[in-house]
Amino acid sequence: MKEVERIIRVDHAGELGAISIYSAQRKMACFFYKDIVDKLDEMLAHEKEHFNTFSAWLKVVSRIRGMNSTESLLTKVTALSTLDDYKHRA
């Protein structure tokens, strides 16, 4: 179980990174590549769904283990770089 939890935490952080990347790409596309904004919105929605799925799983594991936090410090610090994109957190 510990190894699976570690893998999910890595995936969770990766999804946050993907959300940040797609959000930045979308912002630029609004100015320079308007024809791909809809596709980027779709891709961003998928990444947010994945992030929320991993968040929910980590909350269950956290409750089982009696821990207070479901995210690593690194995930929280990374989120600070994209505060407006981090609002999707559960």
PyMOL commands that set and color helices and strands:
alter all, ss='L'
color gray80, all
select helices_A, chain A and resi 2-32+34-65+73-80+83-88
alter helices_A, ss='H'
color red, helices_A
deselect
rebuild
show_as cartoon
